[in-house]
């Protein structure tokens, strides 16, 4: 990790010359993915998930 990444520089990184189809990415986005991958996965009953989503939609529409 270089000094810019440690300082929190969130500018996209460009591929080095000669790399084929390398994608640009933001170090902040990469950190977000890594942090998310360390969270525990909670399996939900499909009916409970639908009920939760409907409740969230009702709250959003009420605003």
C-alpha positions in Angstrom: 0.0 0.0 0.0 1.5 3.3 -0.9 1.4 6.7 0.9 -1.6 7.9 -1.1 -3.7 4.9 -0.2 -2.8 5.1 3.4 -3.8 8.8 3.4 -7.2 7.9 2.1 -6.7 9.1 -1.5 -9.9 7.8 -3.2 -9.0 8.7 -6.8 -9.4 5.8 -9.2 -6.3 3.8 -10.0 -5.4 3.3 -13.6 -3.8 0.1 -14.9 -0.1 0.0 -15.6 1.0 0.1 -19.3 0.7 -3.3 -20.9 -2.1 -4.7 -18.7 -5.0 -6.0 -20.7 -8.5 -5.1 -19.7 -7.5 -4.1 -16.2 -10.3 -2.2 -14.5 -10.0 1.1 -12.7 -11.1 1.1 -9.1 -11.4 3.3 -6.1 -9.4 2.3 -3.0 -12.4 3.4 -0.9 -14.7 1.1 -2.9 -12.2 -1.8 -2.4 -12.1 -1.1 1.3 -16.0 -1.2 1.4 -16.0 -4.6 -0.3 -13.5 -6.0 2.0 -15.3 -4.7 5.1 -18.6 -6.1 3.8 -17.1 -9.5 3.2 -16.1 -9.7 6.9 -19.7 -9.3 8.1 -21.7 -12.3 9.0 -24.3 -13.6 6.6 -27.8 -13.9 8.1 -30.2 -16.3 6.2 -33.8 -15.0 6.2 -37.0 -16.7 5.5 -38.3 -15.4 2.2 -41.7 -14.5 3.7 -40.0 -12.5 6.4 -37.8 -10.7 3.9 -40.8 -9.8 1.8 -42.6 -8.5 4.9 -39.5 -6.4 5.8 -39.3 -5.0 2.3 -43.0 -4.1 2.2 -42.6 -2.3 5.6 -39.6 -0.4 4.3 -41.5 0.6 1.2 -44.5 1.8 3.3 -42.2 4.0 5.4 -40.5 5.4 2.3 -43.8 6.3 0.7 -45.0 8.0 3.9 -42.2 10.5 3.8 
